[in-house]
Amino acid sequence: MMSVALLCVGKLKEKYWRDACAEYEKRLSAFCRFRIVEIPESRLPENPSAAQVASALEEEGRKLLAAAGGA
């Protein structure tokens, strides 16, 4: 059976989004193994510089690759 992993940055906070994800996970379970992997967002100051944004994106990218098994 095929495995599908949905990699996300940040958490779903609203209940209606969590309910929608649970519904799709239930529907997809007949066709594949489905899982959602949530990676925590990098924290930035109030007015981040371009270097801080780039660093945060790089960090999130490394975390996504690690979760996908590519690092």
HUCOR-V485461 format. One record per residue. N is the residue number from 1. RES is the residue in one small letter. NEAR is the number of other C-alpha atoms within 12 Angstrom. Layout:
BEGIN
n->N res->RES near->NEAR
n->N res->RES near->NEAR
END
This chain:
BEGIN
n->1 res->m near->10
n->2 res->m near->12
n->3 res->s near->16
n->4 res->v near->17
n->5 res->a near->19
n->6 res->l near->19
n->7 res->l near->23
n->8 res->c near->21
n->9 res->v near->24
n->10 res->g near->17
n->11 res->k near->18
n->12 res->l near->20
n->13 res->k near->11
n->14 res->e near->10
n->15 res->k near->11
n->16 res->y near->11
n->17 res->w near->13
n->18 res->r near->15
n->19 res->d near->14
n->20 res->a near->14
n->21 res->c near->22
n->22 res->a near->18
n->23 res->e near->14
n->24 res->y near->20
n->25 res->e near->22
n->26 res->k near->16
n->27 res->r near->14
n->28 res->l near->19
n->29 res->s near->17
n->30 res->a near->13
n->31 res->f near->14
n->32 res->c near->16
n->33 res->r near->18
n->34 res->f near->23
n->35 res->r near->22
n->36 res->i near->23
n->37 res->v near->22
n->38 res->e near->20
n->39 res->i near->23
n->40 res->p near->21
n->41 res->e near->20
n->42 res->s near->22
n->43 res->r near->17
n->44 res->l near->17
n->45 res->p near->12
n->46 res->e near->8
n->47 res->n near->10
n->48 res->p near->14
n->49 res->s near->12
n->50 res->a near->12
n->51 res->a near->13
n->52 res->q near->17
n->53 res->v near->19
n->54 res->a near->15
n->55 res->s near->17
n->56 res->a near->22
n->57 res->l near->20
n->58 res->e near->16
n->59 res->e near->21
n->60 res->e near->24
n->61 res->g near->23
n->62 res->r near->20
n->63 res->k near->25
n->64 res->l near->25
n->65 res->l near->18
n->66 res->a near->15
n->67 res->a near->22
n->68 res->a near->21
n->69 res->g near->11
n->70 res->g near->10
n->71 res->a near->10
END
